[in-house]
Amino acid sequence: DALRPVQRALIRPPGLVMVGRDIGTVIVPDAPLKIWLNASVEERARRRSRQTGEDYAAVLEGMLHRDRRDGSRAVAPMARAADAIGIETDGRTPDAVIDEIVELARARARGRASAGQ
């Protein structure tokens, strides 16, 4: 709650990219483009285990616990915004996902420009 005004104060034209589990639902619910990146918990655990060298099973258990906690917390629970575009990232490279997001942003900007916004 205390960070909400600070995060909102960062938003100025031409805009910015914000990342977080509640950005599109709590911090900037009226954002012109919301992306929900998704990967299976197994894929996320594999990625983190490779990145940190931690044991896969321990990473997986930690992620399952965090997902349960974040999805059920009273303040700003993790939830996909109804108007967010979902992108499944299992088996995809970061560059491929970024390319898709950039194209979505460009298309959205073209649509807003043609609508006079």
C-alpha positions in Angstrom: 0.0 0.0 0.0 2.8 2.5 0.9 4.5 2.0 -2.5 1.3 2.6 -4.6 1.7 6.4 -4.7 5.4 6.2 -5.4 4.8 3.7 -8.3 2.0 5.8 -9.8 4.2 8.9 -9.6 6.6 7.3 -12.0 4.0 7.2 -14.8 4.6 10.1 -17.3 4.3 10.4 -21.0 5.3 8.7 -23.2 4.9 5.9 -20.6 6.9 3.2 -19.1 7.2 -0.5 -18.6 6.3 -1.7 -15.1 6.7 -5.3 -13.9 5.0 -6.8 -10.9 2.3 -9.2 -9.8 -0.2 -6.5 -9.1 0.8 -3.7 -11.5 -2.2 -4.2 -13.9 -4.8 -4.7 -11.3 -3.8 -2.4 -8.4 -1.1 0.1 -9.4 -2.1 1.0 -13.0 -5.5 -0.6 -13.7 -6.1 1.8 -16.6 -2.8 1.0 -18.4 -3.2 1.0 -22.2 -1.4 -2.3 -22.5 -1.2 -5.1 -20.0 0.8 -8.2 -20.5 0.4 -11.3 -18.3 3.5 -13.6 -18.8 2.8 -17.1 -17.8 4.9 -20.2 -17.5 4.2 -23.5 -15.7 5.5 -23.7 -12.2 7.8 -26.5 -13.5 9.2 -24.3 -16.2 9.7 -21.4 -13.8 11.5 -23.7 -11.3 13.7 -25.1 -14.1 14.7 -21.6 -15.2 15.4 -20.4 -11.6 17.4 -23.6 -10.8 19.6 -23.2 -13.9 20.0 -19.5 -13.1 21.0 -19.9 -9.4 22.3 -23.5 -9.2 19.8 -24.3 -6.5 18.2 -27.7 -6.2 15.2 -28.0 -8.6 12.9 -29.7 -6.0 13.6 -27.0 -3.5 13.0 -24.2 -6.0 9.8 -25.8 -7.1 8.5 -26.1 -3.6 9.4 -22.5 -2.9 7.6 -21.3 -6.0 4.5 -23.4 -5.2 4.4 -21.8 -1.7 4.9 -18.3 -3.0 2.1 -18.8 -5.7 -0.3 -19.9 -3.0 0.6 -17.1 -0.7 0.5 -14.4 -3.4 -2.8 -15.6 -4.8 -4.6 -15.6 -1.4 -3.1 -12.5 0.3 -5.6 -9.9 1.5 -3.8 -6.9 0.0 -3.2 -6.9 -3.8 -3.5 -10.7 -4.4 -1.8 -11.9 -7.6 -4.5 -12.0 -10.3 -4.5 -11.5 -14.0 -6.3 -8.3 -15.1 -9.4 -9.1 -17.1 -8.0 -7.0 -20.0 -4.4 -8.3 -19.9 -3.0 -10.2 -22.9 -1.7 -13.5 -21.9 1.6 -14.8 -23.3 2.6 -18.4 -22.6 6.4 -18.6 -22.3 7.1 -22.3 -21.7 9.7 -23.4 -24.2 10.3 -19.9 -25.6 13.4 -17.8 -25.6 13.4 -14.4 -23.8 14.0 -12.8 -27.2 11.0 -14.4 -28.8 8.8 -13.2 -25.9 10.2 -9.7 -26.1 9.6 -9.6 -29.8 6.0 -10.5 -29.3 5.5 -7.9 -26.6 7.2 -5.2 -28.7 4.8 -6.0 -31.6 1.8 -5.8 -29.3 3.0 -2.4 -28.0 3.5 -1.1 -31.5 0.1 -2.3 -32.6 -1.5 -0.8 -29.6 0.3 2.5 -30.1 -0.8 2.6 -33.8 -4.4 2.0 -32.7 -4.3 4.8 -30.1 -2.7 7.2 -32.7 -5.4 6.4 -35.3 -8.1 7.0 -32.6 -6.6 10.4 -31.8 -5.5 9.4 -28.2 
